[in-house]
Amino acid sequence: MRFRPVTLRGQLTLWSTAILAVMLILWGVASVILLDRSLHNNVDASLDSVGQTVANVAQQTAGPASSLDETVESLLGPELAQRFYELLDPFGRPDPRLRARRRGHLPLSIEALRNAEQGIRTFETFSASPKAGAPIRLLTLPVVRDGRVVNIVQVAMSLENIDAARRGFLLIILGLAPLALAFAGFGGWILARRALAPVDAIVESARKIEAEDLSRRLPALPSNDELGRLAAVLNDMLGRLDRSFDAVRRFSGDAAHELRTPLTILKGEIEVALRSPADVVELRRTLESCLEEVERLNSLVEDLLLMTRMDGNALSLSRQNVDLAEVVREVNPAAEALAEKAGNDCTIVSSNAPLWVRGYESLLFRLVFNLVENAVKYTPAGGKIEISLKSGDGLAILEVSDNGPGIPADQQEQIFERLYRGDQSRNGAGSGLGLALVHSIAQLHGGKVSVRSEAGKGSCFQFKVGLLGAAGEKKDED
């Protein structure tokens, strides 16, 4: 069964130690190779220097080889000269003048002899020699006089010291490598622990966050590294979840609150119809009343769903360039019909020039219609409603004013809240979602809705939204 660390800290430590081990192995192999090559190059350079010196002396000496002996002994010493120096004739046989002192103890390969006949020197390595008892490095060098080879000089050097140096270096590496790995593993564990400490804090904070309380956030990290960005992204996600859960909770609460009244009415109407004797006229009246409540329920559910989608950024519509002046003109027939039914007069004051904004045409239509419907709803018969659209300071400004009873100053900040109906004179007139929906649509378009009102003198609702930079762009352009 393969071992695998459970924690990320353990995995990071193991991986860092393994990588360092591989690097140490590669470094050790490369160091040994470079050291061995350097030592062999030094040996070859020393042999070449001695060999050239001996060859120069031999080239200038035509008589006995005593001067060569003296030269070699001065370079190598008497003992080393006996072991690592040989003078041969052109055929590779020991020189007769040195026969009494040397007996061909240095090996001569066929390749080295052929190279010497052509005036080429040869470096060779032998695993052991009869007298040296250790690997040797051998230089076979021809001595040329008057264009012909007169002698062959062999100079050798023991590789025992090189082997000893290599073994000592390997022992040092093998002795220090485990210590280096141990310190690296411990240091990697400490660094991983410090680096992942913010993760532990994030985990502990995340465990305390529950669906019932998504307002809590993960601790913000001061740095802008990967962990800092991760914490920021998680906090943004928690914010979106909080808004989504809040939208669901509000939808549930709003639906439960608003559906209770029409359902109670439906239940009462049906129970009365069931207890009453069969009367076609009364049954028809009951069904008509039930139909009105069903239509009210349908409108209420649509408003709640629309507000929930806007709160959760889950609209299936796409933004377009919309002519707000055209939207107001499209609302005009419905506005006049509502006002006429309530016995009021409705007029529109708007320029013919297009006012292009970026947004959702159907929602902007709903915003204008809700403002007009709200004005008609709370204006007594014989009143006047006026819709005004103009531009100024890069904004489209829509105003819907009436001469109704007005709104007290202490209620003007609350009328855009959900389910708020104001004083008793306004209760029962609507669901309390019309102006809240207007406020949500205005925020969705980056605009602002406000009210100016004075009790007994009417109200004026104002909607401001930014105009597009280039007016007259195509309406269906995305």
C-alpha positions as CSV (number, residue, x, y, z in Angstrom):
1,M,0.0,0.0,0.0
2,R,1.5,3.3,-1.1
3,F,1.9,5.9,1.6
4,R,0.4,9.3,0.9
5,P,0.4,12.2,3.3
6,V,-3.1,13.3,4.3
7,T,-2.5,17.0,4.7
8,L,-1.4,19.4,2.0
9,R,1.4,20.5,4.4
10,G,2.7,17.0,4.4
11,Q,2.5,16.7,0.6
12,L,4.3,19.9,0.1
13,T,7.1,18.9,2.5
14,L,7.5,15.5,0.9
15,W,7.6,16.9,-2.6
16,S,10.1,19.6,-1.7
17,T,12.3,17.1,0.0
18,A,12.1,14.7,-2.9
19,I,12.9,17.4,-5.4
20,L,15.9,18.5,-3.2
21,A,17.1,14.8,-3.1
22,V,17.0,14.5,-6.8
23,M,18.9,17.8,-7.2
24,L,21.5,16.6,-4.7
25,I,22.0,13.4,-6.5
26,L,22.4,15.2,-9.9
27,W,24.7,17.7,-8.3
28,G,26.8,14.9,-6.6
29,V,27.1,12.9,-9.9
30,A,28.1,16.0,-11.8
31,S,30.6,17.1,-9.1
32,V,32.2,13.7,-9.1
33,I,32.5,13.6,-12.9
34,L,33.9,17.1,-13.0
35,L,36.4,16.4,-10.1
36,D,37.6,13.2,-11.8
37,R,38.0,14.9,-15.1
38,S,39.9,17.8,-13.5
39,L,42.2,15.5,-11.6
40,H,42.9,13.4,-14.8
41,N,43.6,16.6,-16.7
42,N,46.1,17.6,-14.1
43,V,47.8,14.2,-14.3
44,D,48.0,14.4,-18.1
45,A,49.4,17.9,-17.9
46,S,52.1,16.7,-15.4
47,L,53.0,13.7,-17.5
48,D,53.1,15.8,-20.6
49,S,55.4,18.3,-19.0
50,V,57.8,15.5,-17.7
51,G,57.6,13.7,-21.0
52,Q,58.5,16.8,-23.1
53,T,61.4,17.5,-20.8
54,V,62.7,14.0,-21.1
55,A,62.2,14.0,-24.9
56,N,64.0,17.3,-25.3
57,V,67.0,16.0,-23.2
58,A,67.0,12.7,-25.1
59,Q,66.9,14.5,-28.5
60,Q,70.0,16.5,-27.6
61,T,71.9,13.5,-26.1
62,A,73.5,11.2,-28.5
63,G,75.7,9.2,-26.1
64,P,74.9,7.3,-22.9
65,A,71.6,7.9,-21.2
66,S,73.0,8.9,-17.9
67,S,72.0,12.5,-18.5
68,L,68.4,11.3,-19.1
69,D,68.6,9.4,-15.8
70,E,69.7,12.5,-14.0
71,T,67.0,14.6,-15.6
72,V,64.2,12.0,-14.8
73,E,65.5,11.5,-11.2
74,S,65.6,15.3,-10.7
75,L,61.9,15.5,-11.8
76,L,60.4,12.4,-10.2
77,G,63.0,11.4,-7.6
78,P,65.1,8.2,-7.6
79,E,62.3,5.9,-6.4
80,L,59.6,7.1,-8.7
81,A,62.0,7.2,-11.6
82,Q,62.7,3.5,-11.1
83,R,58.9,2.7,-11.1
84,F,57.5,5.2,-13.6
85,Y,60.1,5.8,-16.2
86,E,61.2,3.7,-19.1
87,L,63.5,4.3,-22.1
88,L,62.8,2.1,-25.2
89,D,64.4,1.7,-28.6
90,P,62.4,2.5,-31.7
91,F,61.1,-1.0,-31.8
92,G,59.7,-0.9,-28.2
93,R,62.4,-2.9,-26.6
94,P,64.2,-1.7,-23.4
95,D,67.2,0.4,-24.3
96,P,70.4,-1.8,-23.9
97,R,72.1,1.0,-22.0
98,L,69.4,0.8,-19.2
99,R,68.9,-3.0,-19.3
100,A,70.8,-3.5,-16.0
101,R,68.6,-1.0,-14.2
102,R,65.1,-1.5,-15.8
103,R,63.4,-4.6,-17.2
104,G,60.4,-3.2,-19.1
105,H,58.0,-3.0,-16.2
106,L,55.7,-0.4,-17.9
107,P,53.3,-1.9,-20.5
108,L,53.5,-0.9,-24.1
109,S,50.4,-1.4,-26.2
110,I,50.5,-2.0,-29.9
111,E,48.5,1.2,-30.5
112,A,51.0,3.2,-28.5
113,L,53.9,1.6,-30.4
114,R,52.3,2.4,-33.8
115,N,51.6,6.0,-32.8
116,A,55.2,6.3,-31.6
117,E,56.5,5.1,-35.0
118,Q,54.5,7.9,-36.6
119,G,55.7,10.5,-34.0
120,I,52.5,10.6,-32.1
121,R,52.3,10.5,-28.3
122,T,49.7,8.3,-26.5
123,F,48.0,8.6,-23.1
124,E,46.7,5.3,-21.7
125,T,45.2,4.2,-18.4
126,F,46.0,0.7,-17.0
127,S,44.1,-0.8,-14.1
128,A,47.3,-2.0,-12.4
129,S,50.9,-2.5,-13.0
130,P,53.2,-5.3,-11.7
131,K,55.3,-2.9,-9.6
132,A,53.0,0.0,-9.0
133,G,50.2,-2.2,-7.6
134,A,47.6,0.5,-8.4
135,P,46.0,2.0,-11.5
136,I,48.5,4.1,-13.5
137,R,48.3,6.8,-16.2
138,L,50.9,6.2,-18.9
139,L,52.4,8.6,-21.5
140,T,54.2,7.0,-24.4
141,L,56.2,9.7,-26.2
142,P,58.6,9.2,-29.3
143,V,62.0,10.9,-29.3
144,V,62.7,12.2,-32.8
145,R,66.2,13.2,-34.0
146,D,67.0,14.2,-37.5
147,G,63.5,13.3,-38.6
148,R,63.5,9.8,-37.3
149,V,62.4,8.1,-34.1
150,V,65.5,7.2,-32.1
151,N,63.9,6.3,-28.8
152,I,60.5,5.9,-27.0
153,V,60.1,7.5,-23.6
154,Q,57.4,6.2,-21.2
155,V,56.4,8.2,-18.2
156,A,53.7,7.0,-15.8
157,M,52.0,8.3,-12.7
158,S,50.0,6.4,-10.1
159,L,46.2,7.1,-9.9
160,E,46.1,6.1,-6.3
161,N,45.9,9.6,-5.0
162,I,43.1,10.4,-7.5
163,D,41.1,7.4,-6.3
164,A,41.6,8.5,-2.7
165,A,40.5,12.0,-3.5
166,R,37.4,10.7,-5.3
167,R,36.5,8.4,-2.4
168,G,37.0,11.2,0.1
169,F,34.7,13.5,-1.9
170,L,32.0,10.8,-2.2
171,L,32.2,10.2,1.6
172,I,31.7,13.9,2.2
173,I,28.7,14.0,-0.1
174,L,27.1,10.9,1.3
175,G,27.7,12.2,4.8
176,L,26.3,15.6,4.3
177,A,23.4,14.7,2.0
178,P,21.2,13.1,4.7
179,L,21.8,16.1,7.0
180,A,20.9,18.5,4.1
181,L,17.7,16.5,3.4
182,A,16.8,16.4,7.1
183,F,17.2,20.2,7.4
184,A,15.4,20.8,4.1
185,G,12.5,18.6,5.2
186,F,12.2,20.4,8.5
187,G,12.5,23.8,6.9
188,G,10.0,22.8,4.3
189,W,7.6,21.8,7.0
190,I,8.0,25.1,8.8
191,L,7.6,27.1,5.6
192,A,4.6,25.1,4.5
193,R,3.0,25.6,7.9
194,R,3.5,29.3,7.8
195,A,2.4,29.6,4.1
196,L,-0.8,27.6,4.8
197,A,-1.6,29.2,8.1
198,P,-4.1,31.6,6.3
199,V,-5.8,28.5,4.8
200,D,-6.3,27.1,8.3
201,A,-7.8,30.4,9.3
202,I,-10.1,30.4,6.3
203,V,-11.2,26.8,7.0
204,E,-12.0,27.6,10.7
205,S,-14.0,30.7,9.6
206,A,-15.8,28.8,6.9
207,R,-16.9,26.1,9.4
208,K,-18.6,28.8,11.4
209,I,-20.6,30.1,8.4
210,E,-24.0,28.4,8.1
211,A,-26.9,28.9,5.7
212,E,-28.9,30.7,8.4
213,D,-26.2,33.3,8.8
214,L,-24.3,34.1,5.6
215,S,-23.5,37.6,6.7
216,R,-20.2,36.5,8.2
217,R,-17.1,36.7,6.0
218,L,-13.7,35.1,5.8
219,P,-10.8,37.0,7.2
220,A,-9.4,39.4,4.6
221,L,-5.7,38.7,4.0
222,P,-3.4,41.7,3.7
223,S,-1.4,40.3,0.8
224,N,-2.5,40.2,-2.8
225,D,-1.2,36.7,-3.5
226,E,-3.1,33.5,-4.4
227,L,-4.5,33.0,-0.9
228,G,-5.5,36.7,-0.7
229,R,-7.4,36.5,-4.0
230,L,-8.9,33.1,-3.0
231,A,-10.3,34.7,0.2
232,A,-11.7,37.7,-1.8
233,V,-13.3,35.3,-4.3
234,L,-14.9,33.2,-1.5
235,N,-16.2,36.4,0.2
236,D,-17.7,37.5,-3.1
237,M,-19.3,34.1,-3.5
238,L,-20.6,34.3,0.1
239,G,-22.1,37.7,-0.7
240,R,-23.9,36.4,-3.8
241,L,-25.2,33.4,-1.8
242,D,-26.3,35.7,1.0
243,R,-28.2,37.9,-1.5
244,S,-29.7,34.8,-3.1
245,F,-30.8,33.3,0.3
246,D,-32.1,36.7,1.4
247,A,-34.1,37.0,-1.9
248,V,-35.6,33.5,-1.3
249,R,-36.4,34.3,2.3
250,R,-38.0,37.6,1.3
251,F,-39.9,36.0,-1.5
252,S,-41.2,33.3,0.9
253,G,-42.2,36.0,3.5
254,D,-43.7,38.3,0.9
255,A,-45.6,35.5,-0.7
256,A,-46.9,34.1,2.6
257,H,-47.9,37.6,3.7
258,E,-49.6,38.7,0.5
259,L,-51.2,35.4,-0.5
260,R,-53.0,35.1,2.8
261,T,-55.6,37.8,2.2
262,P,-56.7,36.8,-1.4
263,L,-56.8,33.1,-0.4
264,T,-58.9,33.9,2.6
265,I,-61.3,35.9,0.4
266,L,-61.5,33.1,-2.1
267,K,-62.1,30.6,0.6
268,G,-64.9,32.7,2.2
269,E,-66.6,33.4,-1.2
270,I,-66.6,29.7,-2.1
271,E,-67.9,28.7,1.4
272,V,-70.7,31.2,1.1
273,A,-71.6,30.0,-2.4
274,L,-71.6,26.4,-1.2
275,R,-73.9,27.2,1.8
276,S,-76.3,29.3,-0.3
277,P,-79.2,27.9,-2.3
278,A,-78.5,27.5,-6.0
279,D,-78.9,30.9,-7.6
280,V,-77.4,31.6,-11.0
281,V,-77.1,35.4,-10.4
282,E,-75.5,34.9,-7.0
283,L,-73.2,32.1,-8.3
284,R,-72.1,34.3,-11.2
285,R,-71.3,37.2,-8.8
286,T,-69.3,34.8,-6.6
287,L,-67.3,33.5,-9.6
288,E,-66.6,37.0,-10.8
289,S,-65.3,38.0,-7.4
290,C,-63.2,34.8,-7.3
291,L,-61.8,35.6,-10.7
292,E,-60.8,39.1,-9.5
293,E,-58.9,37.6,-6.6
294,V,-57.2,35.0,-8.9
295,E,-56.1,37.8,-11.2
296,R,-54.8,39.7,-8.2
297,L,-53.0,36.6,-7.0
298,N,-51.5,36.1,-10.5
299,S,-50.3,39.7,-10.6
300,L,-48.9,39.5,-7.1
301,V,-46.9,36.3,-7.9
302,E,-45.5,37.8,-11.1
303,D,-44.3,40.8,-9.1
304,L,-42.8,38.7,-6.4
305,L,-41.0,36.5,-8.9
306,L,-39.7,39.5,-10.9
307,M,-38.3,41.2,-7.8
308,T,-36.7,37.9,-6.7
309,R,-35.0,37.5,-10.1
310,M,-33.8,41.0,-10.0
311,D,-32.4,40.6,-6.5
312,G,-30.6,37.4,-7.5
313,N,-29.4,38.8,-10.9
314,A,-31.2,35.9,-12.6
315,L,-33.0,37.8,-15.3
316,S,-33.3,36.0,-18.6
317,L,-33.5,39.3,-20.6
318,S,-30.6,41.0,-22.3
319,R,-29.7,44.7,-22.1
320,Q,-30.6,46.8,-25.1
321,N,-30.5,50.4,-26.2
322,V,-34.0,51.7,-25.3
323,D,-35.7,54.9,-26.3
324,L,-37.4,56.0,-23.0
325,A,-39.5,58.6,-24.9
326,E,-41.0,55.7,-27.0
327,V,-41.6,53.7,-23.8
328,V,-43.6,56.6,-22.3
329,R,-45.6,56.9,-25.5
330,E,-46.4,53.2,-25.3
331,V,-47.6,53.6,-21.7
332,N,-49.9,56.5,-22.6
333,P,-53.0,54.5,-23.8
334,A,-53.0,52.4,-20.7
335,A,-52.5,55.4,-18.5
336,E,-55.3,57.3,-20.1
337,A,-57.6,54.3,-19.7
338,L,-56.8,53.9,-16.0
339,A,-57.3,57.7,-15.4
340,E,-60.6,57.7,-17.3
341,K,-61.9,54.8,-15.3
342,A,-61.0,56.5,-12.0
343,G,-62.5,59.8,-13.2
344,N,-59.1,61.6,-13.5
345,D,-57.4,63.4,-16.3
346,C,-53.9,62.2,-17.5
347,T,-51.6,64.3,-19.7
348,I,-48.1,63.7,-21.1
349,V,-45.5,66.4,-21.5
350,S,-42.6,65.0,-23.6
351,S,-40.4,66.1,-26.4
352,N,-40.3,64.1,-29.7
353,A,-36.6,63.7,-29.5
354,P,-35.5,60.1,-28.6
355,L,-33.8,59.6,-25.2
356,W,-31.7,56.5,-25.4
357,V,-30.8,54.6,-22.2
358,R,-29.2,51.2,-21.7
359,G,-31.5,48.6,-20.1
360,Y,-34.6,46.4,-20.4
361,E,-37.5,47.8,-22.3
362,S,-40.2,45.6,-20.6
363,L,-39.0,46.6,-17.2
364,L,-38.8,50.3,-18.0
365,F,-42.4,50.0,-19.3
366,R,-43.3,48.4,-16.0
367,L,-41.6,51.2,-14.0
368,V,-43.5,54.0,-15.9
369,F,-46.8,52.1,-15.7
370,N,-46.5,51.4,-11.9
371,L,-45.8,55.1,-11.3
372,V,-48.9,56.1,-13.3
373,E,-51.0,53.4,-11.7
374,N,-49.9,54.5,-8.2
375,A,-50.8,58.1,-9.0
376,V,-54.2,57.1,-10.3
377,K,-54.9,54.8,-7.4
378,Y,-54.4,57.5,-4.7
379,T,-55.8,60.5,-6.6
380,P,-59.6,61.2,-5.9
381,A,-62.0,61.5,-8.8
382,G,-61.6,64.7,-10.7
383,G,-57.9,64.8,-10.1
384,K,-55.1,65.4,-12.5
385,I,-52.0,63.2,-13.3
386,E,-49.2,64.5,-15.4
387,I,-46.3,62.5,-17.0
388,S,-43.2,64.6,-17.9
389,L,-40.1,63.4,-19.7
390,K,-37.0,65.6,-20.3
391,S,-33.2,65.5,-20.4
392,G,-30.6,67.4,-18.5
393,D,-26.9,67.0,-17.4
394,G,-26.7,63.7,-19.3
395,L,-29.7,62.2,-17.6
396,A,-33.2,61.3,-18.7
397,I,-35.6,62.6,-16.1
398,L,-39.1,61.1,-15.8
399,E,-41.7,62.8,-13.4
400,V,-45.2,61.5,-12.6
401,S,-47.1,64.0,-10.5
402,D,-50.6,64.1,-9.1
403,N,-52.8,66.4,-7.0
404,G,-53.9,63.7,-4.5
405,P,-53.7,63.7,-0.7
406,G,-49.9,63.6,-0.7
407,I,-47.6,61.6,1.5
408,P,-46.5,62.7,5.1
409,A,-42.8,63.5,5.4
410,D,-42.2,60.8,7.9
411,Q,-43.4,58.1,5.4
412,Q,-41.6,59.3,2.2
413,E,-38.5,57.2,2.9
414,Q,-40.6,54.0,3.6
415,I,-42.9,54.0,0.6
416,F,-40.4,52.2,-1.5
417,E,-40.1,49.3,0.9
418,R,-41.9,46.0,0.2
419,L,-45.4,45.6,1.6
420,Y,-45.5,49.2,2.9
421,R,-48.9,50.9,2.4
422,G,-48.6,54.0,4.5
423,D,-51.5,55.3,6.6
424,Q,-54.9,53.8,7.0
425,S,-56.3,55.8,4.1
426,R,-54.0,53.9,1.8
427,N,-54.4,50.4,3.2
428,G,-56.2,47.9,1.1
429,A,-55.5,50.0,-2.1
430,G,-52.7,47.7,-3.3
431,S,-50.3,44.9,-2.5
432,G,-47.5,47.3,-1.4
433,L,-45.2,46.0,-4.1
434,G,-45.7,48.6,-6.8
435,L,-43.3,51.2,-5.6
436,A,-40.9,48.6,-4.3
437,L,-40.8,47.1,-7.8
438,V,-40.1,50.6,-9.2
439,H,-37.2,51.1,-6.8
440,S,-35.7,47.7,-7.8
441,I,-36.0,48.4,-11.5
442,A,-34.4,51.8,-11.1
443,Q,-31.5,50.3,-9.2
444,L,-31.1,47.6,-11.9
445,H,-30.7,50.4,-14.5
446,G,-28.2,52.4,-12.4
447,G,-30.9,55.0,-11.8
448,K,-32.6,56.6,-8.9
449,V,-36.2,57.1,-7.9
450,S,-37.3,59.7,-5.4
451,V,-40.5,61.5,-4.3
452,R,-41.4,65.1,-3.4
453,S,-44.7,65.4,-1.6
454,E,-46.6,67.6,0.8
455,A,-49.7,66.4,2.6
456,G,-52.9,67.8,0.9
457,K,-51.0,69.1,-2.1
458,G,-50.2,66.0,-4.1
459,S,-47.0,64.1,-4.9
460,C,-44.3,64.0,-7.6
461,F,-42.3,60.8,-8.3
462,Q,-39.0,61.3,-10.2
463,F,-36.9,58.7,-12.0
464,K,-33.4,59.6,-13.2
465,V,-31.2,57.4,-15.4
466,G,-28.1,58.1,-17.4
467,L,-28.4,58.7,-21.2
468,L,-26.2,56.8,-23.7
469,G,-23.3,58.8,-25.1
470,A,-24.4,58.5,-28.7
471,A,-28.1,59.2,-29.1
472,G,-30.0,57.6,-32.0
473,E,-28.3,54.2,-31.9
474,K,-30.4,51.3,-33.0
475,K,-32.8,50.0,-30.5
476,D,-32.0,46.4,-30.9
477,E,-28.2,46.8,-30.6
478,D,-26.6,44.8,-27.8
